[in-house]
Amino acid sequence: MDENELKQAVRAVAGERATVRVEGRRIGVVIDASGLDATARDSLEAAVTMAATRPDHEVRVVVTAERARRRLIAVASGKGGVGKSTLSANLAIALARAGRRTGLVDADIYGPSQPRLMAVEGTRPEARDKVLLPVATPYGVPLLSMGQLVEPGRAIAWRGPMTAGALGQLVDADWGVTDTLVVDLPPGTGDVQLTMVQKHRPAGAVIVSTPQDLALIDARRAIDLFQKAGVPIIGLVENMAGYACPHCGEVSDPFGRGGAEAAAHEAGIAFLGRVPLDLAIRVASDAGEPPAARDDDRVFAPIAEQVAAWLFAH
C-alpha cells in the first residue's frame, strides 16, 4: 500500500480536517469536525471511511469536535410598539452580511412577527432527536419562532413556566455552525426576560426605544433589569427618530429627538444610532424584504458594526 497515496485520497475529501496514521495493517484517521452540524459530520465520516478503505486493512475513523462558542445578543425594550422586532431582524441580517454566522430567535412568545419579517411565513421547523432544526431564510440567517409552531392567528395563552420552556427549546436547538444568536425578546421585564438572563446568559443586550419620554422611562427599566442581572448593555438604539417628508424633504420629529441618546449618556452606556421613521423601512419589512439585506443599507449596517466590534472586544 502506498501511504502517500492514501493520505492524498483522504485529504481530497476532508482537506486539512483529517489526520492519517498507518501502523502495519491498521489505518487510523482523526477528523476535526468542529463547526459542522450532525448531517455534515456524518457525510464527512462516510466519505473519509470510503477513501481510506484498503484491501486487507482495518480502518478506524474517529470524529472529534469542539463545542462551538455561541454568543447570545438579547434585543429588548421596556414596552411594545417601539420597533424591536424590525430592529432584531435587520441587525441579524446585517451581522450575517458582515461575516458572523448569525441565527435569529423570535422569543416574543405572544406576538411573534419574525416569520413574516424574514419571508418564511407558513414554514414549520423539523426536529431531530426531539431537537428543533432552525428554518433557513432567504437572507442566510436561520430562524426559530413560536410563530412557526402554532397556527396563524391562534392566541398563545400560556403561563410563565410554559413560555420559559418554549424559549429553552428555541435557544437550545441545533444551530449548527451559528456563532451568534440574536434573540428578539418580548417587551417588558417579566418571566421570559428573567429566564433568558438566568438560564441562557446573553453576552450582552441591545435596548430599543423611541425618543418620547414615556418610552424612555420603560427603556430605563429594561436597562436596570439587565444591569442588576450582570448582563452587559451593548448599547441603546433610538427608533422612529425623525420623519423626512417624501414631497418636500423636510425632516420633522413627531416623537421628539435625542431623548434616547441623552438617556444612554445618563446611564453610562453606548448610543448605537438612530433608525428613522421611514415608510420605506416599514413597507419593506412587512413584505419580508428587510432593508439590511440591500447593498445600499446605511441605517442598520453601522449599528451592526458597533455590535460586532463590541463582541470582538468582549
Long-range contacts (C-beta under 8 A, 24 or more apart in sequence): 1-54, 1-57, 6-52, 6-54, 9-51, 9-52, 10-48, 10-51, 10-52, 12-51, 13-44, 13-47, 13-48, 13-51, 14-44, 14-47, 14-48, 14-51, 17-44, 18-48, 20-52, 25-56, 25-57, 25-58, 26-57, 26-58, 26-60, 27-52, 27-54, 27-57, 27-58, 27-59, 27-60, 28-60, 28-62, 29-59, 29-60, 29-61, 29-62, 30-62, 30-64, 31-61, 31-62, 31-63, 31-64, 32-64, 32-65, 33-63, 33-64, 33-65, 34-64, 34-65, 34-66, 34-68, 35-65, 35-68, 35-177, 36-65, 36-176, 36-177, 37-174, 37-176, 37-177, 38-128, 38-174, 40-176, 41-65, 68-177, 68-178, 68-179, 69-179, 70-175, 70-178, 70-179, 70-180, 70-181, 71-179, 71-180, 71-181, 71-202, 71-203, 71-311, 72-171, 72-180, 72-181, 72-183, 72-196, 72-200, 72-201, 72-202, 72-203, 73-180, 73-181, 73-182, 73-183, 73-202, 73-203, 73-204, 73-205, 73-206, 73-234, 73-307, 73-311, 74-183, 74-185, 74-193, 74-196, 74-197, 74-202, 74-204, 74-205, 74-206, 74-226, 74-231, 75-182, 75-183, 75-184, 75-185, 75-205, 75-206, 75-208, 76-185, 76-187, 76-193, 76-205, 76-206, 76-207, 76-208, 76-222, 76-226, 77-185, 77-187, 77-207, 77-208, 77-209, 77-215, 77-218, 77-219, 77-222, 78-187, 78-188, 78-189, 78-207, 78-209, 78-215, 78-217, 78-218, 78-219, 78-220, 78-221, 78-222, 79-187, 79-188, 79-214, 79-215, 79-218, 79-219, 80-111, 80-186, 80-187, 80-188, 81-187, 82-187, 82-208, 82-209, 82-210, 82-215, 82-239, 82-240, 83-208, 83-210, 83-239, 83-240, 83-275, 84-108, 84-184, 84-185, 84-187, 84-208, 84-239, 85-111, 85-113, 85-114, 85-117, 85-184, 86-117, 86-239, 86-281, 86-282, 86-285, 86-290, 87-206, 87-208, 87-237, 87-239, 87-275, 87-300, 87-303, 88-114, 88-182, 88-183, 88-184, 89-114, 89-117, 89-118, 89-184, 89-285, 89-290, 89-292, 90-285, 90-290, 90-291, 90-292, 90-297, 90-299, 90-300, 91-182, 91-206, 91-292, 91-300, 91-303, 91-304, 91-307, 92-141, 92-182, 93-139, 93-140, 93-141, 93-290, 93-292, 93-293, 93-300, 94-292, 94-297, 94-300, 94-301, 94-303, 94-304, 95-180, 95-182, 95-304, 95-307, 95-308, 96-139, 96-140, 96-141, 97-140, 97-292, 97-293, 97-301, 97-304, 98-301, 98-304, 98-305, 98-308, 100-179, 100-180, 100-308, 100-311, 101-177, 101-178, 101-179, 101-180, 102-141, 102-178, 102-179, 102-180, 102-181, 102-182, 103-134, 103-141, 103-142, 103-143, 103-144, 103-175, 103-178, 103-180, 103-181, 103-182, 104-137, 104-141, 104-142, 104-143, 104-144, 104-181, 104-182, 104-184, 105-143, 105-144, 105-145, 105-170, 105-171, 105-181, 105-182, 105-183, 105-184, 106-143, 106-144, 106-145, 106-146, 106-147, 106-170, 106-184, 107-146, 107-167, 107-170, 107-171, 107-183, 107-184, 107-185, 107-186, 107-192, 107-196, 108-146, 108-184, 108-185, 108-186, 108-187, 109-146, 109-156, 109-158, 109-163, 109-166, 109-167, 109-186, 109-192, 110-156, 110-186, 111-186, 112-145, 112-146, 112-147, 112-148, 113-147, 114-143, 114-145, 114-147, 114-184, 115-143, 115-145, 115-147, 115-148, 116-147, 116-286, 116-288, 117-285, 117-286, 117-288, 117-290, 118-143, 118-288, 118-290, 119-288, 119-289, 120-148, 120-288, 121-147, 121-152, 121-288, 122-152, 123-148, 124-148, 124-149, 125-149, 125-173, 128-174, 131-172, 131-173, 131-174, 132-169, 132-170, 132-173, 132-174, 133-173, 133-174, 134-173, 134-174, 134-175, 134-176, 134-178, 138-293, 139-290, 139-293, 142-175, 142-176, 142-178, 144-170, 144-173, 145-170, 146-170, 160-190, 160-191, 163-191, 163-192, 163-195, 164-191, 164-192, 164-195, 164-199, 167-192, 167-195, 167-196, 167-200, 168-195, 168-199, 168-200, 171-196, 171-200, 180-311, 187-218, 189-221, 189-222, 189-225, 193-222, 193-225, 194-229, 197-225, 197-226, 197-229, 197-231, 198-229, 201-231, 202-231, 203-232, 203-311, 203-314, 204-231, 204-232, 204-233, 204-234, 204-310, 204-311, 204-314, 205-231, 205-232, 205-233, 205-234, 206-233, 206-234, 206-235, 206-236, 206-237, 206-272, 206-307, 207-233, 207-235, 207-236, 207-237, 207-269, 208-236, 208-237, 208-239, 209-236, 209-237, 209-238, 209-239, 209-259, 209-260, 209-263, 210-238, 210-239, 210-240, 210-241, 210-255, 210-260, 211-238, 211-240, 211-241, 211-253, 211-255, 211-256, 211-257, 211-258, 211-259, 211-260, 212-255, 212-256, 212-259, 213-256, 213-259, 215-255, 216-259, 216-260, 216-263, 219-260, 219-263, 220-263, 220-267, 223-267, 223-269, 232-314, 233-267, 233-269, 233-270, 234-270, 234-272, 234-306, 234-307, 234-310, 235-264, 235-269, 235-270, 235-271, 235-272, 235-306, 235-307, 235-310, 236-260, 236-261, 236-263, 236-264, 236-267, 236-269, 236-270, 236-271, 236-272, 237-272, 237-273, 237-274, 237-275, 237-303, 238-271, 238-273, 238-274, 238-275, 239-274, 239-275, 240-275, 240-276, 240-277, 241-274, 241-275, 241-276, 241-277, 242-274, 242-276, 242-277, 243-276, 243-277, 243-278, 244-276, 244-278, 246-279, 270-306, 270-310, 272-303, 272-306, 272-307, 273-299, 273-302, 273-303, 273-306, 275-299, 275-300, 275-303
